Amino acid sequence: MGLCECDKDIIRLCLDSESNTRSNDETGVFEYDIRLPVKRNNYKKLVLYIDNFAINTKGLTKEVYRLHSNFTEYNSFNSYVGGSNTVLCSVVSNAIASGRTTDFALSYQGSTAPIQITNIPDMLKIEVRDIDNNGIDMTNISNVWILNLRIEAFY
């Protein structure tokens, strides 16, 4: 199986908080060495889709969970940083009390919401932050997340 005879490659990245290359769980930073079996060097346009993001928030008391990355988003703006956007998606909790027994799982699906990016990094950094841009402590064994990304790479 090699490169297809079409005008784009479909690249899927399936990531989770438990199988990263490097991490700092206390600050919600996770790094992945991306080793694609086939990757062209001449892509004209890259479009990223977040097919699914799910996070278990048992023991956490944040209202908003934002997923940041080191993808360079083309022609974007983020009001918090005053520059290019690094937020892939946000989920809002409907219950934040620390003693709650339900409403732990939050999810986002944006399979039709395109994000134009400028490159596919060899090392992908994913950060879980709150609304104030602070890293979220993911050290509790119950606090895990999964992320499925799809990149349409046009040539």
Secondary structure as the mmCIF struct_conf table of DSSP 4:
data_model
#
loop_
_struct_conf.conf_type_id
_struct_conf.id
_struct_conf.beg_label_comp_id
_struct_conf.beg_label_asym_id
_struct_conf.beg_label_seq_id
_struct_conf.end_label_comp_id
_struct_conf.end_label_asym_id
_struct_conf.end_label_seq_id
BEND BEND1 GLU A 5 ASP A 7
STRN STRN1 LYS A 8 ASP A 16
TURN_TY1_P TURN_TY1_P1 SER A 17 GLU A 18
BEND BEND2 SER A 19 SER A 19
BEND BEND3 THR A 21 THR A 21
STRN STRN2 ARG A 22 ASN A 24
HELX_RH_3T_P HELX_RH_3T_P1 ASP A 25 THR A 27
TURN_TY1_P TURN_TY1_P2 GLY A 28 GLY A 28
STRN STRN3 VAL A 29 ASP A 33
BEND BEND4 PRO A 37 VAL A 38
BEND BEND5 ASN A 41 ASN A 41
BEND BEND6 LYS A 44 LYS A 44
STRN STRN4 LYS A 45 ASN A 56
TURN_TY1_P TURN_TY1_P3 LYS A 58 GLY A 59
BEND BEND7 GLU A 63 GLU A 63
STRN STRN5 VAL A 64 SER A 69
BEND BEND8 ASN A 70 ASN A 70
STRN STRN6 GLU A 73 GLU A 73
TURN_TY1_P TURN_TY1_P4 TYR A 74 ASN A 75
STRN STRN7 ASN A 78 ASN A 78
TURN_TY1_P TURN_TY1_P5 SER A 79 GLY A 82
STRN STRN8 GLY A 83 GLY A 83
BEND BEND9 SER A 84 SER A 84
STRN STRN9 VAL A 87 VAL A 92
BEND BEND10 ASN A 94 ASN A 94
TURN_TY1_P TURN_TY1_P6 SER A 98 GLY A 99
BEND BEND11 THR A 101 THR A 102
STRN STRN10 ALA A 105 ILE A 117
BEND BEND12 THR A 118 THR A 118
BEND BEND13 ASP A 122 ASP A 122
STRN STRN11 MET A 123 ARG A 129
TURN_TY1_P TURN_TY1_P7 ILE A 131 ASP A 132
BEND BEND14 ASN A 133 ASN A 133
HELX_LH_PP_P HELX_LH_PP_P1 ASN A 134 ASN A 134
STRN STRN12 GLY A 135 GLY A 135
HELX_LH_PP_P HELX_LH_PP_P2 ILE A 136 ILE A 136
BEND BEND15 ASN A 140 ASN A 140
TURN_TY1_P TURN_TY1_P8 ILE A 141 SER A 142
STRN STRN13 TRP A 145 PHE A 154
#
